[in-house]
Amino acid sequence: MDKVFFLAYLCKVPSLKILSKVVNLARGRKVVIFIEDYRRGDEHVFTNFLRSDPKHIEDRIVELQNWTEEVARKISEYCTNEEIEIPAIEFAPLEGSHWIKSLASNLEKGAAELLLVDHIAKPIDERLLEKLATLDVDVLMLQKSFWSVPLNVVCAIDPLHQGDKQASVDLSIVERGKRWQDNLGARVTLVYCRHVAPYLVKYKSQILQEQKLHIQEFMYEHHLNHFSLRLFDGNPEVSLPKAVRTLKANVLVIGACKRSAVSRFWSGSTVDILLKQPPCDLLLVNGTSFLT
């Protein structure tokens, strides 16, 4: 992949903190910045009038020009201060109600594996997640915080999940962590959240011990013992934010909640909660390429 794809919004210029991550992930590659600018009007007639009004069109052009100039200025300033190469930038405006279709088409043409998203400017559209899931495109939700050096990445695995007996999702999650380790020198920790259903509480100690043994077997079988492994007790929606705080993670790598072959859409309590209240940058893994 010779390009880095970034989704931003015309309603808000990305912060320097977010743009610095885009630049660091680009590492000299071209950055394609998609600019979503779908404006939903209360009255379609009025919206159509605005689209054909010369003054309104001129104002939109000026607004877009100011936005792109400010983004380019911030990137240039950051690269100059950090003494790194300024990447080539391509701006790709997305207008109208079919912007998701247009974005997906561009990602397919670019053979994209990853889409960076400014999650501060606007909550991500569920329709977009659903569409990206059909393309096997991972999504990195960027928050307003700088990355530490070295970068701390937490990979949330669940190899005991009955819906994914081959552990393809978990191996893909680990593979993403390895990429960050190899490309950015990240410190990677695998995290498993051990949960015992309330009606089995009297067997809690035995169940937790059995889960620990199965996780260790998974690590040994797939030659992953060179990674650090941490076990946290409790539901993932509670334990994962705790793991992020404890390990001071910059990025949390998680997989699709529904792991069956018939479902490829990110959903479920854990993903929903983390998207609403992200403990750090979130990498949603959709593709299933993994270590061999």
Salt bridges, closest charged atoms under 4 A:
GLU36 OE1 - LYS122 NZ 2.78
ASP37 OD1 - ARG39 NE 2.85
ASP37 OD2 - ARG60 NH2 2.46
ASP59 OD1 - LYS55 NZ 2.92
GLU63 OE1 - ARG39 NH2 2.68
GLU70 OE2 - ARG73 NH2 2.76
GLU77 OE1 - ARG73 NH1 2.97
GLU90 OE1 - LYS30 NZ 2.98
GLU95 OE2 - ARG60 NH2 3.92
GLU113 OE1 - ARG179 NH1 3.59
ASP125 OD2 - ARG127 NH2 2.79
ASP136 OD1 - ARG264 NH2 3.12
ASP138 OD2 - ARG176 NE 2.56
ASP164 OD2 - ARG259 NH1 3.54
ASP170 OD2 - ARG259 NH1 2.78
GLU175 OE1 - ARG176 NH1 2.94
GLU175 OE2 - ARG179 NE 2.54
ASP182 OD2 - LYS178 NZ 2.63
GLU210 OE2 - HIS214 NE2 3.49
GLU217 OE1 - HIS214 ND1 3.60
ASP233 OD1 - ARG194 NE 2.98
ASP281 OD2 - LYS21 NZ 2.84
